[in-house]
Amino acid sequence: MKKFWLIPLTAAALGAAAYYKANKKHPGDDEKYLPGTVEFKDTILNGKNIMFLGSSVTYGRNDISFVEYLKKDYGVNVSKEAVSGTTLVDKDIFGKKPYVYRIKNCDKNFKADLFVCQLSTNDATTKRPLGEVSDSFEIDDFDTKTIAGAIEYIIAYAKKTWNCPVVFYTNAKYESEHYQKMVDLLHQIKEKWNIGIIDLWNELNIDSIAKDRYDLYMVNPIHPSLCGYRDWWTPFIAHKLEGYFEE
C-alpha cells in the first residue's frame, strides 16, 4: 500500500457529517459527477430489486452513494437504510441506532432479489469486540454485542424476512488492523452461511491508481467522493453484483 494514503483518522473517521460539511468543496464532488452523467448501462442488473443496509459509505455524499448510481445508471430498483456513524453491533453511538436495530426499519414488503449489507468501518474505529462464529443458525442465539453475532443476526433476519441471497461488502483498504480482522471474520462467516462478499478490501487495487486520481476519488481513506463512487467503486460493485444474477 502506498504510504502517502495512510492518513490518520480522528473521532470515528472524523465523524462523517462533520467531515463532509468541512469538505463540501472537494473536487470529486463536482456536479458533473452526479448520477445520470454517464451512459446508461444495459446489463443483467436492469430491473433487479436490491436492498441496502449500511452506514456513511452506503449513505454517501449528501445521500448519494454507489446505491444511487446503481439506481440511475444501471436501472436497479433500490431500497436503502443508511445512517452515518453507526455500527453493526448492538450499541448506540451518539443516539444513532446500530444495524441490528435498523434492519427492522427496512421495508418488509420490498420484493428483494438481493440483500446487501456494509461491513461498517465504525465497528473498527470504535474497537467493537469481534466475538466468534456460533454453532447455531437460530436468530435468538447470536450475541449482537459482538461483530460476529451482529453479522449472523443480520444474515438470519434478512434470509427470514426477504428470502433472498445475502451479500456483504467491505471497504477498500485503509490503515486498520481491526478492520482487517473483521474482513477475515466475514470470510469465516461466509463459509457457514454461504453468503456473498464483495471484497473491496482485498480486490480493489488501490496501488494501481495514481495519487492525483486517488485524491480525486477519495475524500479520506474511508469515504469516496462522488467521482470515486461513479468511476471507481460503482463499476466494481456492479460487476460483482451481476455475478449473483448470472445463470
Buried (B, 14 or more C-beta within 10 A) or exposed (E): EEEEBEEEBEEBBBBBEEBBEEBEEBEBBBEEBBBEBBEEBEBBBEEBBBBBBBBBBBBBBEEBBBBBBBBBBBBBBBBBBBBBBBBBBBBEBEEBBBBBBBBEEBEEEBEBBBBBBBBBBBBBBBEBEBBEBBEEEEBEEBBBBBBBBBBBBBBBBBBEBBEBBBBBBBBBBBBBEBBBEBBEBBEEBBEEBEBBBBBBBBEBEBEEBEEEBBBBBBBBBBBBBBBBBBBBBBBBBBEBBBEBBEE
